[in-house]
């Protein structure tokens, strides 16, 4: 069993909960996901099954698109509605104008400090473990990329948001920082991921619908050149040997397929060779 599932995650559960359910449904332990969604968030979760988990880093997973609702006037410990309020301030009458004035700061290269309530690790422990004990530890800022940020104010205290961004972006942090910039605080009330790279939430299924028939083959999920090998070439490749082949278009990596178009591995591309990087065993279930 091997392939990709696009799951529409409901609110109230973790991304790991989705993985656990898929494992039970498909009867396999080898399941992973790309891009964690917070429990409050819904929407597109890209899930890999079987040896497809080894290809997660090579899937087209950017940009990501989120739509949601923010509440202004209240900041919370978690930067969303699940956390305790940390401050409450009056909402300025010119909120929309202020957002327009500071909006450019949150587009392009943006520095973010990961929230304490997150899975980012410090000394081998996730930050949320420290946060639950009331301990705040030093974190390092990360640079993320925001392609677009649209904010539509809905009086008296809400705003619809749409964010197109790079992987690793915390929309919660983006909303929190925006609230601080306009002087009244803000947090996320609703959040839905609608796009991950070439994948869209309209293509996703409910977690209850996970089945072998709904798996997307790697040949369709990957956005890489496809190199089809003959049987002698496949034997060389599977044994860890480079295969002589020149691709029509230069690329750092290529998906390696058999003559029927089934992906059997991934290669680093030299000038005229394919160097094995990932090899799916010939006896792998569902290969």
N, C-alpha and C positions, 0 to 999 in steps of 0.2 A: 504494500500500500504506500503510495508515494504521490505527493502533489500539494497543491495550495488550496486552502479554503478562505473565502471572504465571509467573515461573520459580522452581523450587525449586533454589536454588544448592547444589551439593555442596561439601564441604570441600576445601581444598587449592588453590583457584583464587581469583582476584580477581573483583570485580564487573565490572571492565573485560574480563576474559577472557570472561565470559558475553556481554557486549555484542559482542565480536569474533566469537564463535561465531554469534550471532543475525544479525549482518551477513552472514556467509558463507552461512548457511542461507537467508536471505531475499533475498540479492543486492542489498542496499541499504546505503549508508553512514549514512543518517540513522536512527540508533538511539541511545537514551540510557536512563539508569536513574535511579531516585529512591532515595536512602538507601543508601549504600555498606555492604556487608558485608565484614568482615575475611576473609582467606583461611581462618582456622580456623573461621569461622562458616558455618552452613548455613541454608537456609530461604528465605523469601519475598523475592524481588527483583522490584520493579515495573519493567517495561521498556516504553518507548514507541518506536513505529516510525513513520517518516515524519513528517508534520507534527504528529502527536500529541506529539512531543517538546516542542512549544511549549506544551502544556497541562499539563506535569508539575507545575508549581507550583499548579495549580488542582484537582488530583486530591485526593480525601479520603485523606490519608496519615497521619493521626494518630487515635488513639494507636497506638503500636507495642508489640507484645508479644513478649517473649523468654523462652525457657526454656533452662536450661543447668545446668552443674555447675561449682562453684568448689572449689578446693583451698586449705585454710588451712595456715598454718605456713611458707609460702614465698612471697615476693614476687619478681616478675621485672621485667626492664627494659621489656618490652612489655605488662605486666599480663596476659599470657596465657601458655600453655604453650609458645609458640614462642620466648620470650625467655630469656636467661640469668638464672639466679637472682641476685638482688641482696642478699637476706638470708634467713636461715632461723632461725626461733624456735620454741620449744616451744609446742604447742597447749594452751591452758588447759583444765583439766578442766571448767570451767563455761562452755565456749564458747557453748552454746545460750542460756544465761542472759545472757551478755554481749551476744550479738546482739540479744536481746530488749530489753536496756537501751538500746542505741544506735540501734535500728532506726528510731525516729521521726525521727532526724536525716536520714534518707535517703528521706523521703516528703514530697511537696509540692514547694515551690521549693527546689532544691538547686544550689549553686555547684560547678562542675567545672572543673578545670584540664586542658585537652586533653593526652593523653599525647604524649611526644616521638615515639613511633612511631605517627604518624597523618598523614593527608593535609592537615591544617590548614596553611595557608601563613603563612610569616614572611618578609617582604621578598621575596615572589614565589617562594619555594622551599618545598616541603612539609617539614614538621618531620622526617619520617623521613630525609631526606637529611642533616640535621644530626646526627640520632641515630646513623646508621650511621658517621659520622666521630668519634663519641664527644663531640660538642659539644652541650651543653644550652643552649638559648636561653630568654629570657624569654617567657612566654606570658600571655595574659589569660584570667582565669576567665570562664566562661560560665554563665548561669543556665538550667537545664533544669527540667522538671517530671516528677516521679515520681508517677504515680497510685497504684501499688501495688508493694510489694516483699515477696515471700514467700521465706523461707529455711528449708529443712528440713535440719537437720544429719544427716549420715550418717557415723557414726564409722568410722575414727578421724580422718580429716582432710578429708572431703568434705562438700559441702552442695548440695542441689538448690535452684536459684533460679528464680524467676519474676518478671519485671519488666514492668510496664505503664508506658510513659513517653512523653514528647514526642519529636519529631524532634530530632536533634542530641545525644541522650544517648549517652554512651560507657558501655556496660555494663561494659567492662573497667575503666574508671576507678571506676565505682560499686563493683565488687567489691574493687578495690585499696584504695579509701578505707575500705570496711567492714572489711577486714583490718587496716588501721592503727588503726581505732577500737577494735577488740577486742584489739589488742596483739600479734598474731602474724603479721600479713601474710596476703595471699591473692592468688590469680590465677585467671583463667578457664581451665578445661580443655575444656569443651564449651559451644557456644552455638548456639541455633537460633531464628530469627525466625519466629514463627507467625502474626503478624497485622500488617498495615499499614493502618490506617484500616478501611474496609469490606471490604478484601481479606484472604482467609485462605489459609494455605499449603495447605489441602485442595483449593483450586481451582487450584493451580499445576501446571505441567507440567515435565518434565525439559527441560534446554536442547536436547537432541537432538530434541525433538518440536516445536520452533518451526517454524511454517508459517503461511502466510496464513490458512488455515482456523481457526487457533487464536487469531487476533486478536480482542480484545474491542472492539467499536465504542465510540467516545467517548460516544455517547448512553447507553450502559450504564455506562461507567466514571465519568463525571462525576456529582457530586452537586450539581447546580445547577439552577435553574429553566430550562426549555426554552422559548425564544421561536421560534415558527414564523413564517417570513416568506414573503410572496408573492413571485413573480418580480420585480415592480417594486421591492419593498422590498429584495430580495437584491441587485439591481443597485446600488442606492444604497449599501448596506452594503459591498459589495465595492469600491466606489470610494472608500471612506473617509468616507462621509457618515453622519450620525446618522439613525436611523429613529425615527419617532414611534410609541411603543408604551408602554403602562402594564402592568406585571406585576401579577398578582393579589396576590402577596406581595412585600414589599420585600426586595431583595437587592443587594449591591454589584456582583455580576456575574451574567450569564446566558449559557448556551450558546445560540448562534444556529443554528437548523436550517432546512432547506428543508421544503417541505410533506410530503416523504416521511419526515422525521424524521432525516435525515443531518446531523450537526454540520458547519457550514461556517465557524464562527468563534466568538469570544467577545466579549462586549460589557460595557462598564461601564454600569451602570444609573443614569440620571438620574430625575427626577421622572416624566417621561412620555416619555423617549427612551432609545434604545440607542446608545451611542457605541462604534464599532469599536475593539477592542483587539488581537484576533488575527483575521486573515482567511486562510482556507485558499483558495488559488487554485482557480478553477473547473476547471483542467486538471490538478490534482494527482492522481497515480496513486492509485487506490483510494479516492478521496473518496466 
